[in-house]
C-alpha cells in the first residue's frame, strides 16, 4: 500500500517535472520534439503499411505455390496499394521535418485460405477497423489537413480492398488452378479496381488519377 503510494507520488513528480521543463517524448527517429500526436500516428501508420506490404508479398508467393494465380494477383495489387499508402505517410512525415521509420518483421504465412480469411476480416485489419478513426480524430484536433486527407483516403481504399478480399474468399474453391489476372491500382490513394476504371478515382476523386496495372 505504502509502496504504491510512493510510486504514485513519484509518477506525479515525473509528470510535473516533464511539464515544467517541457520534456517531451522522442519520436521514432530518435529526435526530441514537441509532442505531436499526429506525427506519432503517421509513424505508426507508416510502420503498419510497410508491414502490410511485406505480408501481401509473402501471401502472393504462397498463393502462387498453391496454384491460386488470381489470388496471387490480388495480393500483389494489395502489396502495391499498401506501398502507396506507406509512401504517402512517409512523404508527410518528411514534410513535417522527420524521418519515417519502420520495423518490418517477417510475416506469418499460413495457407492461402487462412491468409485470405485473416485479412478479409475487418477486426483483423489494423488500419481499417481499429486505429484509423482515432488517427483521423487526432489529425482534426491538430488541424493537420494533409494528414486528415491521407488517413481518410487510406481508410476508404482499405474498405474497398475488403470488398475484393471477401469476394475472392467466397469464390476461393473456383479459383484453384486459376491464372493471374489484371488489377488496376490508383497511384494516388491505393484504390484497387478489378476492371479498367473510367473517370476520376472513386476514392481520391482525382481527375488525374493514374492506374498501375498489376497482374
Ligand atoms: Zn485514387
Boltz pocket constraint, residues with backbone or C-beta under 6 A from the ligand:
constraints:
  - pocket:
      binder: B
      contacts: [[A, 186], [A, 187], [A, 188], [A, 189], [A, 190], [A, 191], [A, 201], [A, 202], [A, 203], [A, 204], [A, 205], [A, 206], [A, 209]]
      max_distance: 6.0
